[in-house]
Amino acid sequence: MPGEALTIVGHGLRARGVEGPIEADEEATHVEVLCRRYACRACGAVLVVVPRGLGRALRYSLSAIAYALALWGYARATAAQARAAASAAKARGFTSPEQWSTLRRWTSRAETIFGAGVPSATGTLRERAARIATWLASHAPLSTGSVPRDAFLGGRFVHAR
């Protein structure tokens, strides 16, 4: 109400590191994003507001995750190729550098990452990643004709939790 004290007030900025390509088919980078913080005077909670396309507690942008899943699941790229496209990290695992267990983790947690509406969990993880990729591609504002590129764009517009 006008004239009353505000309950939610500004509480500064917080830098957050995000990995992934800025655009599909570009080299992945690591950038710092400033996120706005707010404090609730009533309960003491601190809220962090992030830009569209970032998920809660995720190192990678939603677009980078969508792109990696599309390359691995739909385009049938190897895990190493998907990692090279989505990750700025140069170090690889010593035991199996050609694998990237993060793809399996993202596929298993897709509903938590991307919100309600993610396709059901039937078939192999790679088959499910392909279905998730086409679902994400359907969220692209304008189709480019390439499912990996459309999934990348759809990752920006999907309603994450």
TISE-417105 format. One record per residue: residue number from 0; residue in three letters; x, y, z of N, C-alpha, C, O, CB in turn. Coordinates in nm, 3 decimals, padded with zeros to 5 digits. Glycine has a CB too. Layout:
// residues N
(NUM "ALA" (X Y Z) (X Y Z) (X Y Z) (X Y Z) (X Y Z))
...
***
This chain:
// residues 161
(0 "MET" (00.083 -00.118 00.000) (00.000 00.000 00.000) (00.088 00.125 00.000) (00.194 00.126 00.063) (-00.095 -00.001 00.121))
(1 "PRO" (00.047 00.226 -00.068) (00.123 00.351 -00.068) (00.139 00.407 00.073) (00.046 00.409 00.153) (00.053 00.455 -00.158))
(2 "GLY" (00.261 00.451 00.100) (00.289 00.509 00.230) (00.336 00.410 00.335) (00.387 00.450 00.440) (00.169 00.577 00.280))
(3 "GLU" (00.320 00.279 00.309) (00.364 00.178 00.405) (00.507 00.137 00.375) (00.557 00.155 00.264) (00.271 00.054 00.400))
(4 "ALA" (00.573 00.082 00.476) (00.711 00.036 00.459) (00.716 -00.083 00.364) (00.625 -00.166 00.363) (00.774 -00.001 00.595))
(5 "LEU" (00.820 -00.091 00.286) (00.838 -00.204 00.195) (00.879 -00.329 00.273) (00.952 -00.321 00.372) (00.945 -00.171 00.087))
(6 "THR" (00.831 -00.444 00.228) (00.869 -00.570 00.293) (00.993 -00.628 00.226) (01.083 -00.678 00.294) (00.753 -00.671 00.287))
(7 "ILE" (00.998 -00.622 00.094) (01.113 -00.672 00.019) (01.198 -00.553 -00.023) (01.148 -00.461 -00.088) (01.067 -00.756 -00.106))
(8 "VAL" (01.325 -00.553 00.014) (01.413 -00.440 -00.016) (01.541 -00.491 -00.083) (01.581 -00.606 -00.064) (01.446 -00.360 00.112))
(9 "GLY" (01.604 -00.404 -00.160) (01.730 -00.438 -00.225) (01.836 -00.476 -00.123) (01.844 -00.417 -00.016) (01.779 -00.323 -00.309))
(10 "HIS" (01.916 -00.576 -00.158) (02.017 -00.627 -00.065) (02.151 -00.648 -00.136) (02.230 -00.733 -00.096) (01.969 -00.759 -00.002))
(11 "GLY" (02.175 -00.571 -00.242) (02.304 -00.576 -00.310) (02.307 -00.667 -00.431) (02.204 -00.712 -00.480) (02.407 -00.621 -00.214))
(12 "LEU" (02.427 -00.691 -00.479) (02.452 -00.774 -00.596) (02.542 -00.891 -00.558) (02.618 -00.884 -00.461) (02.515 -00.691 -00.710))
(13 "ARG" (02.533 -00.996 -00.636) (02.620 -01.110 -00.614) (02.666 -01.162 -00.751) (02.584 -01.183 -00.840) (02.547 -01.223 -00.533))
(14 "ALA" (02.794 -01.182 -00.766) (02.848 -01.235 -00.892) (02.830 -01.387 -00.893) (02.847 -01.454 -00.792) (02.999 -01.198 -00.909))
(15 "ARG" (02.795 -01.437 -01.009) (02.777 -01.581 -01.025) (02.844 -01.624 -01.155) (02.822 -01.564 -01.260) (02.625 -01.620 -01.025))
(16 "GLY" (02.925 -01.728 -01.147) (02.992 -01.780 -01.266) (02.899 -01.869 -01.346) (02.826 -01.950 -01.289) (03.117 -01.857 -01.228))
(17 "VAL" (02.900 -01.853 -01.477) (02.817 -01.933 -01.567) (02.903 -01.981 -01.683) (02.982 -01.904 -01.738) (02.693 -01.851 -01.618))
(18 "GLU" (02.886 -02.108 -01.719) (02.962 -02.166 -01.829) (02.871 -02.199 -01.945) (02.753 -02.228 -01.927) (03.036 -02.291 -01.783))
(19 "GLY" (02.927 -02.195 -02.064) (02.855 -02.236 -02.184) (02.879 -02.137 -02.297) (02.933 -02.028 -02.275) (02.706 -02.248 -02.156))
(20 "PRO" (02.839 -02.174 -02.418) (02.854 -02.081 -02.530) (02.751 -01.969 -02.521) (02.640 -01.989 -02.469) (02.840 -02.156 -02.664))
(21 "ILE" (02.787 -01.851 -02.570) (02.694 -01.738 -02.573) (02.589 -01.761 -02.682) (02.472 -01.728 -02.663) (02.771 -01.605 -02.597))
(22 "GLU" (02.630 -01.816 -02.794) (02.541 -01.853 -02.904) (02.575 -01.995 -02.948) (02.688 -02.041 -02.929) (02.553 -01.752 -03.024))
(23 "ALA" (02.479 -02.065 -03.006) (02.504 -02.201 -03.056) (02.617 -02.197 -03.157) (02.630 -02.100 -03.232) (02.374 -02.262 -03.119))
(24 "ASP" (02.697 -02.299 -03.161) (02.809 -02.313 -03.254) (02.926 -02.220 -03.223) (03.021 -02.213 -03.301) (02.763 -02.289 -03.394))
(25 "GLU" (02.921 -02.148 -03.110) (03.035 -02.067 -03.068) (03.111 -02.141 -02.959) (03.059 -02.236 -02.900) (02.989 -01.927 -03.017))
(26 "GLU" (03.232 -02.098 -02.934) (03.314 -02.161 -02.830) (03.257 -02.129 -02.693) (03.215 -02.017 -02.666) (03.460 -02.114 -02.840))
(27 "ALA" (03.256 -02.230 -02.606) (03.205 -02.212 -02.470) (03.300 -02.123 -02.391) (03.421 -02.128 -02.408) (03.188 -02.348 -02.400))
(28 "THR" (03.243 -02.041 -02.304) (03.322 -01.950 -02.220) (03.271 -01.957 -02.077) (03.167 -02.016 -02.048) (03.314 -01.805 -02.274))
(29 "HIS" (03.347 -01.896 -01.989) (03.306 -01.880 -01.850) (03.290 -01.730 -01.827) (03.385 -01.654 -01.845) (03.411 -01.945 -01.749))
(30 "VAL" (03.170 -01.688 -01.786) (03.144 -01.546 -01.762) (03.090 -01.527 -01.621) (03.034 -01.619 -01.561) (03.045 -01.490 -01.866))
(31 "GLU" (03.108 -01.407 -01.570) (03.051 -01.369 -01.441) (02.925 -01.288 -01.468) (02.928 -01.193 -01.547) (03.154 -01.288 -01.354))
(32 "VAL" (02.816 -01.324 -01.404) (02.689 -01.254 -01.418) (02.653 -01.193 -01.283) (02.662 -01.260 -01.180) (02.576 -01.350 -01.469))
(33 "LEU" (02.612 -01.066 -01.284) (02.570 -01.002 -01.159) (02.422 -01.032 -01.137) (02.339 -01.007 -01.224) (02.595 -00.849 -01.163))
(34 "CYS" (02.391 -01.086 -01.019) (02.254 -01.120 -00.982) (02.208 -01.027 -00.870) (02.283 -01.001 -00.776) (02.244 -01.269 -00.939))
(35 "ARG" (02.088 -00.980 -00.880) (02.033 -00.887 -00.781) (01.980 -00.965 -00.661) (01.911 -01.066 -00.677) (01.921 -00.799 -00.843))
(36 "ARG" (02.012 -00.917 -00.542) (01.964 -00.980 -00.418) (01.862 -00.890 -00.351) (01.874 -00.767 -00.355) (02.082 -01.010 -00.322))
(37 "TYR" (01.762 -00.952 -00.289) (01.660 -00.880 -00.213) (01.645 -00.948 -00.077) (01.661 -01.070 -00.065) (01.524 -00.877 -00.291))
(38 "ALA" (01.613 -00.868 00.025) (01.591 -00.921 00.159) (01.447 -00.896 00.199) (01.390 -00.790 00.170) (01.688 -00.858 00.262))
(39 "CYS" (01.388 -00.994 00.267) (01.253 -00.980 00.319) (01.264 -00.933 00.464) (01.324 -01.001 00.547) (01.172 -01.115 00.308))
(40 "ARG" (01.206 -00.819 00.493) (01.211 -00.766 00.630) (01.124 -00.846 00.725) (01.148 -00.847 00.846) (01.168 -00.621 00.631))
(41 "ALA" (01.023 -00.913 00.673) (00.931 -00.988 00.758) (00.991 -01.118 00.809) (00.979 -01.151 00.927) (00.803 -01.017 00.683))
(42 "CYS" (01.057 -01.193 00.720) (01.107 -01.325 00.760) (01.259 -01.338 00.756) (01.314 -01.436 00.806) (01.046 -01.431 00.672))
(43 "GLY" (01.327 -01.239 00.697) (01.473 -01.242 00.692) (01.531 -01.320 00.575) (01.653 -01.330 00.562) (01.524 -01.298 00.817))
(44 "ALA" (01.445 -01.376 00.490) (01.494 -01.452 00.374) (01.564 -01.361 00.275) (01.529 -01.243 00.263) (01.377 -01.527 00.306))
(45 "VAL" (01.661 -01.415 00.203) (01.730 -01.342 00.097) (01.694 -01.409 -00.035) (01.712 -01.530 -00.050) (01.885 -01.338 00.120))
(46 "LEU" (01.645 -01.331 -00.129) (01.607 -01.381 -00.261) (01.711 -01.336 -00.362) (01.759 -01.223 -00.355) (01.465 -01.331 -00.301))
(47 "VAL" (01.746 -01.423 -00.454) (01.841 -01.389 -00.559) (01.767 -01.397 -00.693) (01.706 -01.499 -00.724) (01.966 -01.484 -00.557))
(48 "VAL" (01.772 -01.290 -00.770) (01.705 -01.285 -00.899) (01.812 -01.294 -01.007) (01.904 -01.213 -01.013) (01.620 -01.155 -00.915))
(49 "VAL" (01.798 -01.396 -01.093) (01.897 -01.419 -01.199) (01.836 -01.390 -01.335) (01.713 -01.392 -01.349) (01.949 -01.565 -01.194))
(50 "PRO" (01.917 -01.362 -01.435) (01.865 -01.338 -01.570) (01.799 -01.463 -01.628) (01.827 -01.575 -01.586) (01.976 -01.290 -01.663))
(51 "ARG" (01.711 -01.442 -01.726) (01.646 -01.553 -01.796) (01.755 -01.644 -01.854) (01.857 -01.597 -01.904) (01.550 -01.501 -01.908))
(52 "GLY" (01.730 -01.774 -01.847) (01.824 -01.869 -01.905) (01.923 -01.926 -01.805) (02.008 -02.008 -01.842) (01.899 -01.805 -02.014))
(53 "LEU" (01.913 -01.885 -01.678) (01.998 -01.943 -01.574) (01.911 -02.024 -01.480) (01.801 -01.981 -01.443) (02.076 -01.833 -01.497))
(54 "GLY" (01.960 -02.140 -01.442) (01.886 -02.225 -01.350) (01.940 -02.212 -01.209) (02.049 -02.159 -01.187) (01.892 -02.369 -01.395))
(55 "ARG" (01.863 -02.261 -01.115) (01.901 -02.254 -00.975) (02.016 -02.350 -00.947) (02.007 -02.470 -00.976) (01.781 -02.286 -00.884))
(56 "ALA" (02.123 -02.297 -00.892) (02.239 -02.376 -00.848) (02.303 -02.456 -00.961) (02.353 -02.567 -00.937) (02.199 -02.469 -00.737))
(57 "LEU" (02.303 -02.404 -01.082) (02.364 -02.472 -01.196) (02.485 -02.394 -01.244) (02.482 -02.271 -01.253) (02.262 -02.490 -01.311))
(58 "ARG" (02.591 -02.465 -01.274) (02.714 -02.405 -01.325) (02.699 -02.362 -01.471) (02.762 -02.266 -01.515) (02.831 -02.502 -01.311))
(59 "TYR" (02.616 -02.435 -01.545) (02.597 -02.410 -01.688) (02.466 -02.336 -01.713) (02.371 -02.350 -01.637) (02.599 -02.542 -01.768))
(60 "SER" (02.463 -02.257 -01.819) (02.338 -02.191 -01.857) (02.240 -02.298 -01.907) (02.282 -02.406 -01.949) (02.362 -02.082 -01.967))
(61 "LEU" (02.111 -02.267 -01.902) (02.011 -02.362 -01.951) (02.029 -02.387 -02.100) (02.003 -02.497 -02.148) (01.869 -02.309 -01.923))
(62 "SER" (02.074 -02.286 -02.173) (02.100 -02.304 -02.316) (02.214 -02.402 -02.340) (02.207 -02.485 -02.431) (02.133 -02.170 -02.380))
(63 "ALA" (02.319 -02.393 -02.258) (02.433 -02.484 -02.273) (02.391 -02.627 -02.242) (02.433 -02.721 -02.310) (02.549 -02.441 -02.182))
(64 "ILE" (02.309 -02.645 -02.139) (02.261 -02.779 -02.104) (02.175 -02.834 -02.216) (02.190 -02.949 -02.256) (02.181 -02.776 -01.971))
(65 "ALA" (02.083 -02.751 -02.268) (01.996 -02.793 -02.377) (02.078 -02.831 -02.501) (02.049 -02.930 -02.567) (01.896 -02.682 -02.411))
(66 "TYR" (02.178 -02.752 -02.531) (02.264 -02.775 -02.648) (02.341 -02.907 -02.633) (02.347 -02.987 -02.727) (02.362 -02.657 -02.668))
(67 "ALA" (02.399 -02.928 -02.517) (02.474 -03.052 -02.493) (02.384 -03.175 -02.502) (02.422 -03.275 -02.562) (02.542 -03.047 -02.355))
(68 "LEU" (02.264 -03.167 -02.445) (02.171 -03.281 -02.453) (02.127 -03.305 -02.596) (02.111 -03.420 -02.637) (02.049 -03.256 -02.364))
(69 "ALA" (02.106 -03.197 -02.674) (02.066 -03.213 -02.813) (02.177 -03.275 -02.896) (02.152 -03.362 -02.980) (02.025 -03.077 -02.872))
(70 "LEU" (02.300 -03.231 -02.874) (02.412 -03.288 -02.948) (02.430 -03.436 -02.915) (02.449 -03.519 -03.004) (02.542 -03.211 -02.919))
(71 "TRP" (02.424 -03.469 -02.787) (02.447 -03.606 -02.742) (02.329 -03.697 -02.775) (02.348 -03.807 -02.827) (02.473 -03.608 -02.591))
(72 "GLY" (02.206 -03.651 -02.745) (02.089 -03.735 -02.764) (02.034 -03.735 -02.904) (02.012 -03.841 -02.962) (01.982 -03.693 -02.671))
(73 "TYR" (02.013 -03.618 -02.962) (01.949 -03.607 -03.092) (02.049 -03.622 -03.207) (02.026 -03.700 -03.299) (01.877 -03.474 -03.103))
(74 "ALA" (02.159 -03.546 -03.201) (02.257 -03.549 -03.311) (02.353 -03.666 -03.299) (02.435 -03.688 -03.389) (02.336 -03.418 -03.314))
(75 "ARG" (02.345 -03.741 -03.190) (02.427 -03.862 -03.166) (02.577 -03.833 -03.162) (02.658 -03.917 -03.199) (02.399 -03.965 -03.274))
(76 "ALA" (02.613 -03.713 -03.118) (02.755 -03.680 -03.099) (02.806 -03.759 -02.979) (02.728 -03.804 -02.895) (02.775 -03.525 -03.078))
(77 "THR" (02.934 -03.775 -02.970) (02.991 -03.843 -02.854) (02.982 -03.751 -02.733) (02.962 -03.630 -02.747) (03.139 -03.885 -02.881))
(78 "ALA" (02.996 -03.808 -02.616) (02.994 -03.728 -02.493) (03.108 -03.626 -02.495) (03.091 -03.514 -02.448) (03.005 -03.819 -02.368))
(79 "ALA" (03.223 -03.665 -02.548) (03.337 -03.573 -02.555) (03.307 -03.456 -02.648) (03.347 -03.343 -02.618) (03.462 -03.648 -02.603))
(80 "GLN" (03.238 -03.480 -02.759) (03.202 -03.372 -02.851) (03.100 -03.278 -02.787) (03.109 -03.156 -02.802) (03.146 -03.430 -02.982))
(81 "ALA" (03.003 -03.334 -02.715) (02.904 -03.251 -02.647) (02.970 -03.167 -02.539) (02.935 -03.050 -02.520) (02.793 -03.338 -02.585))
(82 "ARG" (03.064 -03.226 -02.469) (03.136 -03.152 -02.364) (03.218 -03.038 -02.425) (03.220 -02.927 -02.371) (03.227 -03.247 -02.283))
(83 "ALA" (03.286 -03.065 -02.534) (03.368 -02.962 -02.600) (03.281 -02.845 -02.645) (03.327 -02.730 -02.645) (03.444 -03.022 -02.720))
(84 "ALA" (03.156 -02.873 -02.685) (03.068 -02.767 -02.733) (03.008 -02.685 -02.618) (02.979 -02.567 -02.636) (02.957 -02.827 -02.816))
(85 "ALA" (02.988 -02.747 -02.502) (02.916 -02.679 -02.393) (03.003 -02.633 -02.277) (02.963 -02.544 -02.202) (02.811 -02.769 -02.339))
(86 "SER" (03.120 -02.691 -02.262) (03.203 -02.663 -02.145) (03.329 -02.586 -02.181) (03.395 -02.616 -02.281) (03.240 -02.793 -02.074))
(87 "ALA" (03.360 -02.487 -02.100) (03.483 -02.410 -02.119) (03.601 -02.476 -02.049) (03.716 -02.437 -02.072) (03.465 -02.267 -02.067))
(88 "ALA" (03.575 -02.574 -01.966) (03.681 -02.642 -01.892) (03.769 -02.722 -01.988) (03.718 -02.793 -02.074) (03.622 -02.735 -01.783))
(89 "LYS" (03.897 -02.710 -01.972) (03.990 -02.782 -02.059) (04.033 -02.915 -01.997) (04.071 -03.007 -02.070) (04.114 -02.697 -02.087))
(90 "ALA" (04.026 -02.927 -01.866) (04.065 -03.050 -01.798) (03.957 -03.156 -01.817) (03.838 -03.126 -01.811) (04.090 -03.025 -01.646))
(91 "ARG" (03.999 -03.278 -01.841) (03.908 -03.391 -01.858) (03.940 -03.494 -01.751) (04.048 -03.492 -01.691) (03.921 -03.453 -02.002))
(92 "GLY" (03.846 -03.585 -01.727) (03.868 -03.690 -01.629) (03.981 -03.783 -01.670) (04.000 -03.809 -01.789) (03.740 -03.771 -01.608))
(93 "PHE" (04.055 -03.832 -01.573) (04.168 -03.920 -01.604) (04.125 -04.062 -01.634) (04.186 -04.129 -01.717) (04.266 -03.921 -01.489))
(94 "THR" (04.019 -04.110 -01.568) (03.980 -04.249 -01.585) (03.911 -04.274 -01.718) (03.934 -04.378 -01.781) (03.889 -04.291 -01.472))
(95 "SER" (03.827 -04.182 -01.763) (03.762 -04.197 -01.893) (03.735 -04.060 -01.953) (03.623 -04.009 -01.943) (03.630 -04.278 -01.880))
(96 "PRO" (03.836 -03.999 -02.014) (03.822 -03.863 -02.067) (03.721 -03.850 -02.180) (03.677 -03.739 -02.211) (03.954 -03.814 -02.115))
(97 "GLU" (03.683 -03.962 -02.243) (03.586 -03.954 -02.353) (03.441 -03.953 -02.302) (03.349 -03.933 -02.380) (03.606 -04.072 -02.448))
(98 "GLN" (03.421 -03.975 -02.172) (03.288 -03.974 -02.113) (03.260 -03.842 -02.043) (03.353 -03.766 -02.013) (03.273 -04.090 -02.013))
(99 "TRP" (03.132 -03.814 -02.019) (03.092 -03.696 -01.943) (02.966 -03.733 -01.867) (02.856 -03.724 -01.920) (03.070 -03.571 -02.035))
(100 "SER" (02.983 -03.774 -01.744) (02.870 -03.823 -01.664) (02.765 -03.715 -01.640) (02.651 -03.746 -01.604) (02.920 -03.876 -01.531))
(101 "THR" (02.801 -03.590 -01.658) (02.707 -03.480 -01.640) (02.589 -03.493 -01.736) (02.478 -03.455 -01.699) (02.778 -03.346 -01.660))
(102 "LEU" (02.609 -03.544 -01.855) (02.499 -03.563 -01.951) (02.394 -03.657 -01.894) (02.274 -03.630 -01.905) (02.553 -03.617 -02.084))
(103 "ARG" (02.438 -03.766 -01.834) (02.344 -03.861 -01.774) (02.272 -03.798 -01.655) (02.153 -03.822 -01.635) (02.417 -03.989 -01.731))
(104 "ARG" (02.343 -03.718 -01.577) (02.284 -03.651 -01.461) (02.178 -03.549 -01.506) (02.069 -03.544 -01.450) (02.394 -03.581 -01.375))
(105 "TRP" (02.211 -03.469 -01.608) (02.115 -03.371 -01.659) (01.992 -03.440 -01.717) (01.879 -03.393 -01.696) (02.181 -03.283 -01.767))
(106 "THR" (02.012 -03.549 -01.788) (01.899 -03.621 -01.846) (01.808 -03.676 -01.737) (01.686 -03.667 -01.748) (01.948 -03.736 -01.935))
(107 "SER" (01.866 -03.730 -01.632) (01.787 -03.786 -01.522) (01.714 -03.677 -01.444) (01.606 -03.702 -01.391) (01.877 -03.865 -01.428))
(108 "ARG" (01.771 -03.558 -01.436) (01.713 -03.448 -01.357) (01.646 -03.342 -01.444) (01.626 -03.229 -01.399) (01.820 -03.383 -01.272))
(109 "ALA" (01.611 -03.375 -01.566) (01.560 -03.276 -01.661) (01.438 -03.201 -01.609) (01.427 -03.080 -01.631) (01.526 -03.343 -01.791))
(110 "GLU" (01.347 -03.268 -01.542) (01.227 -03.199 -01.493) (01.263 -03.098 -01.384) (01.204 -02.991 -01.375) (01.125 -03.300 -01.440))
(111 "THR" (01.360 -03.133 -01.302) (01.406 -03.040 -01.199) (01.475 -02.920 -01.262) (01.460 -02.808 -01.214) (01.501 -03.111 -01.101))
(112 "ILE" (01.550 -02.943 -01.369) (01.623 -02.835 -01.435) (01.531 -02.746 -01.518) (01.537 -02.624 -01.507) (01.733 -02.893 -01.523))
(113 "PHE" (01.447 -02.808 -01.601) (01.369 -02.732 -01.698) (01.223 -02.710 -01.660) (01.153 -02.636 -01.729) (01.374 -02.802 -01.829))
(114 "GLY" (01.175 -02.771 -01.553) (01.038 -02.750 -01.509) (00.941 -02.853 -01.565) (00.981 -02.950 -01.629) (00.991 -02.613 -01.547))
(115 "ALA" (00.814 -02.830 -01.538) (00.710 -02.924 -01.578) (00.698 -02.930 -01.730) (00.728 -02.834 -01.801) (00.575 -02.884 -01.516))
(116 "GLY" (00.653 -03.045 -01.778) (00.632 -03.063 -01.921) (00.741 -03.141 -01.990) (00.727 -03.175 -02.108) (00.620 -02.932 -01.986))
(117 "VAL" (00.850 -03.171 -01.920) (00.960 -03.248 -01.979) (00.907 -03.388 -02.014) (00.834 -03.447 -01.935) (01.082 -03.257 -01.880))
(118 "PRO" (00.943 -03.442 -02.131) (00.896 -03.575 -02.171) (00.926 -03.683 -02.068) (01.021 -03.673 -01.990) (00.957 -03.613 -02.303))
(119 "SER" (00.843 -03.786 -02.069) (00.854 -03.895 -01.970) (00.987 -03.969 -01.979) (01.059 -03.962 -02.079) (00.741 -03.994 -01.989))
(120 "ALA" (01.018 -04.039 -01.872) (01.147 -04.107 -01.857) (01.143 -04.251 -01.906) (01.164 -04.343 -01.827) (01.191 -04.103 -01.712))
(121 "THR" (01.116 -04.273 -02.033) (01.119 -04.407 -02.089) (01.234 -04.420 -02.188) (01.280 -04.320 -02.243) (00.985 -04.442 -02.156))
(122 "GLY" (01.280 -04.543 -02.210) (01.391 -04.566 -02.302) (01.525 -04.542 -02.235) (01.533 -04.519 -02.114) (01.378 -04.477 -02.423))
(123 "THR" (01.631 -04.549 -02.314) (01.764 -04.526 -02.262) (01.783 -04.378 -02.230) (01.703 -04.295 -02.273) (01.872 -04.575 -02.362))
(124 "LEU" (01.887 -04.347 -02.157) (01.914 -04.207 -02.125) (01.937 -04.124 -02.251) (01.895 -04.009 -02.260) (02.035 -04.196 -02.032))
(125 "ARG" (02.005 -04.183 -02.347) (02.032 -04.111 -02.471) (01.904 -04.086 -02.551) (01.888 -03.980 -02.611) (02.133 -04.189 -02.556))
(126 "GLU" (01.813 -04.185 -02.551) (01.684 -04.166 -02.619) (01.602 -04.058 -02.548) (01.535 -03.977 -02.612) (01.606 -04.298 -02.624))
(127 "ARG" (01.608 -04.058 -02.415) (01.535 -03.956 -02.339) (01.596 -03.818 -02.365) (01.523 -03.719 -02.377) (01.537 -03.988 -02.189))
(128 "ALA" (01.729 -03.810 -02.373) (01.794 -03.683 -02.403) (01.747 -03.630 -02.539) (01.730 -03.509 -02.555) (01.948 -03.698 -02.402))
(129 "ALA" (01.728 -03.718 -02.636) (01.679 -03.677 -02.769) (01.538 -03.621 -02.758) (01.507 -03.520 -02.822) (01.682 -03.795 -02.867))
(130 "ARG" (01.451 -03.685 -02.679) (01.314 -03.635 -02.662) (01.314 -03.500 -02.589) (01.237 -03.411 -02.624) (01.230 -03.737 -02.584))
(131 "ILE" (01.400 -03.487 -02.489) (01.411 -03.360 -02.416) (01.458 -03.251 -02.512) (01.409 -03.138 -02.507) (01.509 -03.373 -02.296))
(132 "ALA" (01.554 -03.285 -02.598) (01.607 -03.187 -02.694) (01.499 -03.138 -02.789) (01.490 -03.018 -02.816) (01.724 -03.248 -02.774))
(133 "THR" (01.418 -03.228 -02.841) (01.312 -03.185 -02.933) (01.207 -03.104 -02.859) (01.150 -03.010 -02.915) (01.247 -03.307 -03.002))
(134 "TRP" (01.180 -03.138 -02.733) (01.086 -03.060 -02.652) (01.142 -02.919 -02.629) (01.069 -02.820 -02.640) (01.060 -03.131 -02.516))
(135 "LEU" (01.271 -02.911 -02.597) (01.334 -02.780 -02.578) (01.335 -02.700 -02.709) (01.314 -02.579 -02.708) (01.477 -02.796 -02.525))
(136 "ALA" (01.360 -02.768 -02.820) (01.361 -02.701 -02.951) (01.224 -02.641 -02.982) (01.216 -02.539 -03.051) (01.402 -02.800 -03.062))
(137 "SER" (01.118 -02.703 -02.931) (00.984 -02.650 -02.956) (00.960 -02.517 -02.883) (00.865 -02.446 -02.914) (00.878 -02.752 -02.914))
(138 "HIS" (01.047 -02.483 -02.786) (01.036 -02.357 -02.714) (01.114 -02.243 -02.780) (01.108 -02.129 -02.734) (01.084 -02.376 -02.573))
(139 "ALA" (01.185 -02.273 -02.887) (01.261 -02.168 -02.957) (01.163 -02.069 -03.018) (01.059 -02.109 -03.070) (01.354 -02.230 -03.068))
(140 "PRO" (01.195 -01.940 -03.013) (01.102 -01.841 -03.067) (01.082 -01.851 -03.219) (00.975 -01.818 -03.270) (01.150 -01.704 -03.033))
(141 "LEU" (01.185 -01.897 -03.288) (01.177 -01.913 -03.434) (01.267 -02.029 -03.472) (01.384 -02.032 -03.436) (01.219 -01.780 -03.509))
(142 "SER" (01.213 -02.124 -03.546) (01.290 -02.242 -03.583) (01.400 -02.209 -03.682) (01.380 -02.134 -03.777) (01.198 -02.348 -03.641))
(143 "THR" (01.519 -02.268 -03.658) (01.631 -02.251 -03.751) (01.646 -02.372 -03.842) (01.724 -02.368 -03.937) (01.760 -02.227 -03.674))
(144 "GLY" (01.572 -02.480 -03.812) (01.583 -02.602 -03.891) (01.684 -02.700 -03.834) (01.700 -02.810 -03.887) (01.619 -02.570 -04.032))
(145 "SER" (01.753 -02.661 -03.728) (01.851 -02.748 -03.663) (01.806 -02.770 -03.519) (01.794 -02.675 -03.442) (01.995 -02.685 -03.667))
(146 "VAL" (01.781 -02.896 -03.483) (01.734 -02.926 -03.347) (01.834 -02.881 -03.241) (01.793 -02.821 -03.142) (01.705 -03.075 -03.333))
(147 "PRO" (01.966 -02.907 -03.256) (02.058 -02.857 -03.153) (02.055 -02.704 -03.137) (02.056 -02.655 -03.024) (02.198 -02.900 -03.186))
(148 "ARG" (02.050 -02.630 -03.247) (02.044 -02.483 -03.237) (01.911 -02.438 -03.178) (01.907 -02.346 -03.096) (02.064 -02.418 -03.376))
(149 "ASP" (01.802 -02.503 -03.219) (01.670 -02.467 -03.165) (01.661 -02.502 -03.017) (01.600 -02.428 -02.940) (01.559 -02.539 -03.244))
(150 "ALA" (01.720 -02.614 -02.976) (01.720 -02.651 -02.833) (01.799 -02.548 -02.754) (01.759 -02.511 -02.643) (01.780 -02.793 -02.813))
(151 "PHE" (01.911 -02.502 -02.810) (01.991 -02.398 -02.744) (01.905 -02.274 -02.720) (01.903 -02.221 -02.609) (02.115 -02.361 -02.830))
(152 "LEU" (01.833 -02.229 -02.823) (01.746 -02.112 -02.810) (01.629 -02.140 -02.717) (01.591 -02.054 -02.637) (01.695 -02.068 -02.947))
(153 "GLY" (01.572 -02.260 -02.727) (01.460 -02.297 -02.640) (01.500 -02.301 -02.494) (01.417 -02.276 -02.406) (01.405 -02.432 -02.681))
(154 "GLY" (01.627 -02.333 -02.466) (01.675 -02.334 -02.329) (01.665 -02.198 -02.263) (01.651 -02.189 -02.141) (01.818 -02.380 -02.325))
(155 "ARG" (01.671 -02.093 -02.343) (01.657 -01.956 -02.289) (01.513 -01.924 -02.252) (01.489 -01.841 -02.164) (01.707 -01.855 -02.390))
(156 "PHE" (01.417 -01.989 -02.318) (01.278 -01.950 -02.302) (01.194 -02.050 -02.223) (01.078 -02.022 -02.193) (01.217 -01.931 -02.435))
(157 "VAL" (01.250 -02.164 -02.190) (01.175 -02.261 -02.111) (01.162 -02.207 -01.968) (01.249 -02.134 -01.921) (01.246 -02.401 -02.112))
(158 "HIS" (01.057 -02.241 -01.902) (01.032 -02.191 -01.766) (01.095 -02.285 -01.665) (01.034 -02.385 -01.626) (00.881 -02.176 -01.739))
(159 "ALA" (01.215 -02.253 -01.624) (01.288 -02.336 -01.527) (01.234 -02.312 -01.387) (01.172 -02.209 -01.360) (01.440 -02.307 -01.531))
(160 "ARG" (01.258 -02.407 -01.301) (01.214 -02.395 -01.161) (01.307 -02.307 -01.085) (01.286 -02.285 -00.965) (01.205 -02.531 -01.095))
***
